[in-house]
Amino acid sequence: MHQRTRRTLYILAAVLALLAVAVFLRSKAPPEAARLLLESAGIVYAGLKPTQNTAMLYSRPHIHATSNDARMNAWRAYENNSRP
């Protein structure tokens, strides 16, 4: 191989390695909103997805109906059956 071709391949490999490192570090970075906050001594981040999933267990059911009357009748039936 010529020296010029070898040097080009080394430069290409270095650029690809830097790109891979940048993508890896970006994947481990905090969310966009946390990164845009002002400088401070520390940041507390809490993922609320488990809370949302738990809240969905106790929410009222989604009633599928073709018309508003059918939806209201289904909701009344649910309300009447759910009361003690």
Contacts in CASP RR format, 6 or more apart in sequence:
PFRMAT RR
TARGET T0000
AUTHOR 0000-0000-0000
METHOD contacts of the structure
MODEL  1
MHQRTRRTLYILAAVLALLAVAVFLRSKAPPEAARLLLESAGIVYAGLKP
TQNTAMLYSRPHIHATSNDARMNAWRAYENNSRP
29 35 0 8 1.000
30 43 0 8 1.000
30 45 0 8 1.000
31 45 0 8 1.000
34 43 0 8 1.000
34 45 0 8 1.000
37 43 0 8 1.000
60 78 0 8 1.000
61 78 0 8 1.000
63 71 0 8 1.000
63 74 0 8 1.000
63 75 0 8 1.000
63 78 0 8 1.000
65 71 0 8 1.000
65 73 0 8 1.000
65 74 0 8 1.000
END
